[in-house]
Amino acid sequence: MQNIDLLEQIQRLPVSQQLFLIEETLKFIQKEEAGHQMELAANVLYNDYVNDIELTVFTLLDLEEFYETK
């Protein structure tokens, strides 16, 4: 469907449905953008997490047995 066709279809909807469509579209865009921003931040910090011993020192404990005290 072309953008023009889509806009024409939206204009035929009642205002309440148009507003609902806009709100849901904005929520989707915000969620996608937040995910994109988190991915960018993770990529920027990746080398620090891989190479900085102060950030990875506790991963040495990953293979240790864990015993819960009761």
C-alpha positions in Angstrom: 0.0 0.0 0.0 1.3 3.4 -0.9 1.6 6.2 1.6 -1.0 8.3 -0.2 -3.5 5.3 -0.1 -2.7 4.7 3.6 -3.4 8.4 4.4 -6.6 8.3 2.5 -7.7 5.2 4.4 -6.9 6.9 7.7 -8.8 10.0 6.8 -11.9 7.9 6.3 -11.8 6.6 9.9 -13.7 8.3 12.7 -11.6 10.7 14.7 -11.5 8.4 17.7 -9.9 5.7 15.6 -7.5 8.1 14.0 -6.4 9.2 17.5 -6.0 5.6 18.6 -3.9 4.8 15.5 -1.7 7.8 16.1 -1.2 7.0 19.8 -0.3 3.4 19.1 2.0 4.4 16.3 3.8 6.8 18.6 4.1 4.2 21.3 5.6 1.8 18.8 8.1 4.4 17.6 9.2 5.3 21.1 9.7 1.6 22.0 11.7 1.0 18.9 13.9 4.2 19.5 14.5 3.2 23.1 15.7 -0.2 22.0 17.9 1.3 19.4 19.4 3.7 22.0 20.1 0.8 24.3 21.8 -1.2 21.5 24.0 1.8 20.7 24.9 2.3 24.4 25.8 -1.4 24.7 28.0 -1.3 21.6 29.8 1.8 22.9 30.5 0.0 26.2 31.3 -3.4 24.8 35.1 -3.0 24.7 35.1 -1.7 28.3 33.2 -4.8 29.5 35.5 -7.1 27.6 38.8 -5.5 28.5 38.5 -3.8 31.8 39.2 -6.2 34.6 37.5 -4.0 37.2 34.2 -4.5 35.3 34.7 -8.2 34.7 36.4 -9.4 38.0 33.2 -10.9 39.4 32.7 -13.1 36.3 35.5 -15.2 37.8 32.9 -16.4 40.3 30.5 -17.6 37.7 31.7 -21.2 37.9 31.9 -21.3 41.7 29.3 -23.4 43.5 26.8 -21.3 45.4 25.4 -22.5 48.6 22.5 -20.8 50.2 22.5 -20.4 54.0 19.3 -21.1 55.8 
